[in-house]
Amino acid sequence: MPVKKPTKLKAIEGNRGKRPLPENEPQPAIVQPNAPPSLDKRAKKVWDEYAEKLCRLGLLTEVDGEGFGTLCTIIGRLEMIRAEIKKKEFKPLIVEVVVDSYGNERVKAKTNPLLVEERQLQSQQKQWASEFGLTPRGRVGLAVGVGKKKEGDNLLS
């Protein structure tokens, strides 16, 4: 089943569907929400870096705090894992000797769990980031904002 696009996004892109756009869809105010108290230090840093910019672009509203907080937490965890992976003593493969019930030894190699978790978090980050227009594909066709463009409206600036 295809994912439904929000009405606001359809209106911005131009309604190419056969049905008229609903006129009574809830429209949360474009007000920067408070950061969830559960955010750790890294996640709070990500929040502080992006929340105001997203709000100014009309991509973060008063009801988006928990979802955006989840994205910030994912990014913070990714930063932590990547810091561990960069350490000199990090081993991408974990090798262990396993002894079976007959006393036979065999060598078993498995991927470091940090690499597995990194891949999972990257996938989650991609999904959440696109919800807030933080990926190139997530911004395709968007023409958002609340007024004239100002210096700094570019997320990459």
DRENMI-820422 format. One line per field, with one value per residue (C-alpha): residue number from 1; residue in three letters; x, y, z. Coordinates in nm, 2 decimals. Example, Ala and Ser with C-alpha at 12.3 -4.5 7.8 and 13.67 -1.06 7.14 Angstrom:
<nodes>
resi: c(1  2)
resn: c(ALA  SER)
xx: c(1.23  1.37)
yy: c(-0.45  -0.11)
zz: c(0.78  0.71)
</nodes>
This chain:
<nodes>
resi: c(1  2  3  4  5  6  7  8  9  10  11  12  13  14  15  16  17  18  19  20  21  22  23  24  25  26  27  28  29  30  31  32  33  34  35  36  37  38  39  40  41  42  43  44  45  46  47  48  49  50  51  52  53  54  55  56  57  58  59  60  61  62  63  64  65  66  67  68  69  70  71  72  73  74  75  76  77  78  79  80  81  82  83  84  85  86  87  88  89  90  91  92  93  94  95  96  97  98  99  100  101  102  103  104  105  106  107  108  109  110  111  112  113  114  115  116  117  118  119  120  121  122  123  124  125  126  127  128  129  130  131  132  133  134  135  136  137  138  139  140  141  142  143  144  145  146  147  148  149  150  151  152  153  154  155  156  157)
resn: c(MET  PRO  VAL  LYS  LYS  PRO  THR  LYS  LEU  LYS  ALA  ILE  GLU  GLY  ASN  ARG  GLY  LYS  ARG  PRO  LEU  PRO  GLU  ASN  GLU  PRO  GLN  PRO  ALA  ILE  VAL  GLN  PRO  ASN  ALA  PRO  PRO  SER  LEU  ASP  LYS  ARG  ALA  LYS  LYS  VAL  TRP  ASP  GLU  TYR  ALA  GLU  LYS  LEU  CYS  ARG  LEU  GLY  LEU  LEU  THR  GLU  VAL  ASP  GLY  GLU  GLY  PHE  GLY  THR  LEU  CYS  THR  ILE  ILE  GLY  ARG  LEU  GLU  MET  ILE  ARG  ALA  GLU  ILE  LYS  LYS  LYS  GLU  PHE  LYS  PRO  LEU  ILE  VAL  GLU  VAL  VAL  VAL  ASP  SER  TYR  GLY  ASN  GLU  ARG  VAL  LYS  ALA  LYS  THR  ASN  PRO  LEU  LEU  VAL  GLU  GLU  ARG  GLN  LEU  GLN  SER  GLN  GLN  LYS  GLN  TRP  ALA  SER  GLU  PHE  GLY  LEU  THR  PRO  ARG  GLY  ARG  VAL  GLY  LEU  ALA  VAL  GLY  VAL  GLY  LYS  LYS  LYS  GLU  GLY  ASP  ASN  LEU  LEU  SER)
xx: c(0.00  0.15  0.22  -0.02  0.13  0.02  -0.23  0.01  0.28  0.03  -0.07  0.29  0.38  0.05  -0.24  -0.19  -0.46  -0.82  -0.97  -1.00  -0.77  -0.94  -1.00  -1.04  -0.71  -0.55  -0.28  -0.05  0.11  0.47  0.61  0.93  0.83  1.02  1.29  1.17  1.33  1.45  1.71  2.07  2.36  2.43  2.07  2.01  2.31  2.15  1.81  1.98  2.15  1.84  1.52  1.51  1.61  1.34  1.08  1.18  1.14  0.79  0.91  0.88  0.56  0.43  0.33  0.65  0.86  0.86  0.93  1.21  1.34  1.36  1.56  1.80  1.84  1.92  2.18  2.33  2.37  2.52  2.78  2.86  2.90  3.11  3.34  3.39  3.45  3.72  3.92  4.24  4.16  3.82  3.79  3.52  3.52  3.51  3.69  3.62  3.71  3.40  3.42  3.14  3.00  3.26  3.55  3.63  3.74  3.65  3.70  3.39  3.39  3.11  3.05  3.11  2.77  2.85  2.86  2.52  2.37  2.53  2.35  2.02  2.05  2.15  1.83  1.62  1.79  1.72  1.35  1.31  1.53  1.31  1.00  1.15  1.30  1.65  1.75  1.78  1.50  1.28  1.30  1.22  0.92  0.90  0.85  0.80  0.86  0.67  0.75  1.04  1.37  1.62  1.99  2.05  1.73  1.95  1.98  2.34  2.45)
yy: c(0.00  0.34  0.59  0.89  1.23  1.51  1.75  2.04  1.86  1.78  2.14  2.25  2.00  2.06  1.81  1.56  1.33  1.29  1.37  1.73  1.82  1.81  2.16  2.06  1.89  1.99  2.25  2.26  2.60  2.65  2.71  2.55  2.28  2.23  1.96  1.64  1.61  1.26  1.38  1.31  1.55  1.45  1.45  1.79  1.92  1.80  1.95  2.29  2.28  2.20  2.28  2.66  2.62  2.36  2.57  2.88  2.67  2.55  2.19  2.16  2.24  2.25  1.88  1.74  1.75  1.38  1.27  1.52  1.42  1.06  1.17  1.37  1.06  0.84  1.09  1.12  0.74  0.72  0.98  0.78  0.45  0.61  0.75  0.40  0.26  0.52  0.40  0.23  -0.09  -0.14  -0.48  -0.51  -0.89  -1.06  -1.40  -1.65  -2.02  -2.23  -2.58  -2.82  -3.09  -3.34  -3.11  -3.01  -2.65  -2.43  -2.07  -1.85  -1.50  -1.26  -0.90  -0.65  -0.56  -0.19  -0.22  -0.40  -0.13  0.14  0.00  -0.02  0.34  0.47  0.31  0.47  0.80  0.80  0.74  1.00  1.26  1.24  1.31  1.65  1.73  1.67  1.45  1.57  1.33  1.45  1.80  1.72  1.93  2.12  2.49  2.57  2.86  3.12  3.44  3.57  3.39  3.52  3.47  3.12  2.96  2.70  2.40  2.35  2.70)
zz: c(0.00  -0.10  0.17  0.17  0.13  0.36  0.21  0.26  0.06  -0.22  -0.23  -0.25  -0.53  -0.71  -0.67  -0.94  -0.80  -0.90  -0.56  -0.43  -0.14  0.20  0.34  0.70  0.77  1.10  1.05  1.35  1.42  1.30  1.64  1.77  2.02  2.34  2.33  2.50  2.85  2.77  2.52  2.62  2.57  2.21  2.10  2.26  2.06  1.74  1.85  1.91  1.57  1.36  1.54  1.48  1.11  1.05  1.22  1.02  0.70  0.81  0.85  1.23  1.41  1.76  1.75  1.60  1.91  1.99  1.63  1.59  1.93  1.80  1.50  1.73  1.95  1.65  1.52  1.87  1.90  1.56  1.66  1.97  1.77  1.50  1.77  1.90  1.55  1.49  1.79  1.70  1.90  1.72  1.55  1.27  1.32  1.65  1.64  1.91  1.97  2.03  2.19  2.10  2.33  2.19  2.29  1.93  1.89  1.60  1.51  1.48  1.34  1.36  1.27  1.56  1.71  1.68  1.30  1.30  1.52  1.30  1.00  1.18  1.31  0.96  0.82  1.09  1.05  0.67  0.73  1.01  0.83  0.52  0.73  0.82  0.48  0.59  0.29  -0.08  -0.17  0.12  -0.02  -0.38  -0.49  -0.16  -0.17  0.20  0.42  0.61  0.43  0.23  0.22  0.47  0.50  0.66  0.53  0.35  0.59  0.48  0.56)
</nodes>
